[in-house]
Amino acid sequence: MTAYTAVGFTTFTSTSRAEGSAPASFDAFLYRPLDRGGQLKLTINVRIKLRQLPPKPFMGQRDSDGNPFWTSAWNGPDWQRFIMAAAAQADMWNNKFWLVPPPTFTEFDVTFHGAANRALRPNIRCELVVDFDPKERPHRTIDVANLDMNFLLGGGDAGTFRSEAALYDSLDAVPWAFPYGPTGPAVQPVIAHEIGHALGLGHIGVILKTPLCNLAMSTAAAKIALPDASPLAGAHNALYCYGWSQALSISGNIMGAGDRFTVENGRPWIWAINSIRKKGPSESAQWRVVLADPGPASVQPT
């Protein structure tokens, strides 16, 4: 097992939705291996306090669409199963991304005797740690409603209750088929999707600036009234920003309606390394996110 030492730290905070981002806060740590020539490790740590939502027996608990649902109190075993499922979905973000540094990233170059004018520049493995039971101030707090299945005729799935960034429900623990039809994404792990928002990522249409998502946001900015069912309704939360009616390469993304990861989803680690190094946005474009292990390092001229 590789041993590391910490060489950098930052608390990253974003309040904007520019460049596909969403408001978020997290800590990030850069680690160097004790063995020379190995990959660096960049760990994003997010503290998320999951809070049991008490039942509301008279009015019912309303989801993000305003629909009321009967809920019940959590019991210990069911709550622990939910926490374990949330942790498993958060772990889906691991072993997905590596960063290949730009020419300006020379701080950790390794030179060897006899290798004149050459250095090894380490690549960076991206890691995510989500603490669902933080002992200190959480980055965000999320209430979790326990849906009373006795009042859900025909059962339900993660789409029954419309969750949001600060409100989950018990059925979110099980991935579901987003209602896109037979040509749409096969499955959507809701909590993994919401973890993306916790990392500062907007929906995939916002990230990619797709024409249909841009239309939805400009329609909202113009305050044009739309029926709730319209795929244009909801600004950055519109169905078009999830990739509705678009190619599976878009709609199937983890920040769309599916479970696929692409290089765009690795942006939080670029934001983190730039924040640690105190670099501006212009540095972001020089970093490269890859989805396969690029090896420990690359040989660079010095």
N, C-alpha and C positions, 0 to 999 in steps of 0.2 A: 504494500500500500504506500502510495507516494506521500511523503511528509512535506508540509508547506510552512512558510512563514509569511505573515501579513506585511504588505509593503504599501498599502494604500487604502483609504476609506473615504466615503462620502455619504451624505444624506441627500438624495436627489428629490427635488420637489418641482412639480410642474402644475401650473394653474390654467394653461391654455389648451386649445384644441388645434393649434397650428401643426401643419405637417403630419396629420394623422394621429396626433396625440390626444390623450384625455387627461383630465386632472388626476394626479396620483402622487404618492410619496413612498419612498422605500430607502433602505440602507444598502450600500454596496461595498464589498471588500475585494481588493485585489491581492492574490497570493502568489508567491514565487516558490517553486519547488526547491528543496534543499540540494537536490542533485542538479548540477549544471547541465544546461542544454534541454531541459524538459519544458513542457507547456506551462504557461501561467494559468491561473484559475480566477475567474471573475464571478463572484457569488452575489446575487441579489437576494436580500433578506426582506420579506414582507411580514409584518405582524398584523394578523387579522383576528380580531376578537369576534367569535361567533357567539351570539347571545340568544338563549331560548326565549321565544316570544310567548308571553302568557296568552291563553285563549280569551276571546271576546265573545261571550255567550249570547249577547243580545244583538249587537250590530254586525257581528262577524268580522273577520279580518279581510280587508280589501287588498287586492293585488295592485300592480302598477297601472292597470287599466281601470281600476275602480270597481272591479267585480268583487262581491262579498263571498267569503268562504267560511264554513264552520271549521274550527280548529280545536285541538285538544292539547292538554299539557304533555310535555315530553316526559318519558320515563328514562331511567339511566341507560339501559341497554340500547334503546332506539337512538338516543343521543350519541352514544359512543359509536354506533354503526354509521351514523351520519358523518361524524368527525372523520372516521377512517375513510369513508368514501370521498369526502372532500380532499383529504390528504392525497389519496390515490389520483384524483383528477389534477391536483396541483402538480404532482410529480410527472404528469404528461409533458410538462415543459422542459424536463431535464433530458440530456443527451440528444438535444435537437440542434444546437447552434454552437459554432466556433467563430472566433474573430481572427481574421488575418490582418495584421497591422499595416499601416502605411509607412512610407519612408521616414516620416518624422518621429516614429516610435523607436527611439534608440536607447532608452534608459536601461533596458534589460538585455542588450546585445551581449553575447558571450564570445570572446575571442580565445583562440587556442594557440599555443606555442607552435610555430612553424606554419601557421595559416596567415601569411602576410596579406593585408588588405582585404580580409574576409572576416565576417562575423556571423554567428547564428542569432537570428532574431526570433524569439519564441512566439508561437501562436497562443491563442487564449481559448480555454474551454469555458463555456458559459454554464453556470449552475444557478438553480433557483431553490431557495429554502423558504417555505411558508410556515410560519408558526401560528397555529390556530388556537393556542392557549398562552398568549403572551403574558409574562410577568410584569412587563413595563408598559408604558403608554403605547397602544396599538396605532398602526398607521391608518387603520379604518375599523369601524365596528359595524357588523352586519347582523340584523335580526333574522331569525329563522323560525318560520311558522310551521307548526306540525299539523298538516291537514288531516281532518277527521274523515277517514275513508268510508265511514258509515253513511256519509251524506253525499258521496260521489258515486252516482249511479253509473255502472259500467266501469268503475275504476278510474284511473287517471294516469297521467305521465307528466314529465317535466314541463310540458306546454299547457297543462291544465290551469295552473296558477301562474300569472305573468310576473316573474321575478325581476328584480332590478339590482343595481349596484349595492344598495343598502338593505335589501330585503330578499332573502331566499325562502324556499319552502322545502318540506321534507322530501318531495318527489324529485328535487333537483339532484339527488344523489345518484339517480339512475339515468344514463344517457337516453335520449329519445330521438325519434325521427321527426325532424322539423318538417312541417306540412308543405313541402315543395313539389310533391308529386313524384312519379317514378323516375324522373331524370334528375332529381335533386340529390343533395347530400344524403348519405345513408343514416348518419347519426350525428347528434349534437350533444357533447358533454357540457352541460350548462355551467357547472362550476369552473371547469377549465376555461371556458369562454370568459367568465367573469374575472378569473385570475388575470387574463390578458388586460382587462380594463384596470385592474389594480396595479398592473405594471405600467400603465400610462398609454395603452394602445386603444385607439378608437376602432370602430367597425371597419371591416376590410374595404368597403367602398370609400370610407373617409381616408384610409391609409393610401389607397391607390388613386384617389381622386377620380373615381369612375364617373362618366358623364351622367348616369342616372342618379347616383348619389349626390353629385353636385347640383342636379336639378331639384332634388328633394330639399336640399339645404337652402338653395336660393328661393324656392317656393315658400319655405318657412320664413325666411328673412323678409320676403315681400308681404307676409301676413295674409296669404291667400288661403281662404277657408277650404278645407278638404274633408270628405267623409273619413271616419276613423279607419275604414277598411282599405283606403287607398294606399298603394305601395309608396306613394310620395309623402304620406303623412308621417310626421314625427321628426323632421329635420335629420340630424345625424343618427337617429334611431329608426329611421324609415326602413321598410323592408328592402328598398332598393340599396340601402347602405349595407345590408346583410348579404347582398348579392342576388336578390330576387330577380328572376328571369334572365340571369347572366350566366356565363360559362361556369362549369363546375370548378374550374381552377380558381374562380373568385368565390362563388357561393359555398364551396366546400371547405373554405378556410376556417380555422378555429375561431377567427374573429368575424366570420360570416355565419353560416348555418351548419357548418360541418365540423370535422375533427382533424383537418390537414394543417400542417405547419409549413410555412414558406419563409424565405429569407426576410421578408418584411416583418415577420413576427419577432425577429431578433433585435429590433431597434432599441429596446430598453437597455440592452447591454452596451450598445454604442453610446447611448446617453450617459450610462453609468461611467464608462471609461473616460469619456470626455470631461465629466464632472470631477472625477478623481484627479485628472491631469490639468484641470482648470483651463480647458480648451473651449473655444466657441463653436457655434454651429457649422462653421466652414470646415472644421476638422472631420465632421461626421461623414461627409461624402468620401473621404479617403479611406475609411475603414470598410472592410468587406466581410459580410456575414456569409458563412457557408454551412451547408447541411450535412456534410460528411467530414470526418476527422481529417484535417489537412496535414497531420503529422506534428511532431514536437516543435519544429522550427524551420525556417528557410534560411539559406545562405545569402548574405547580403554583402555588397562591396562597402568598404569603409573609407 
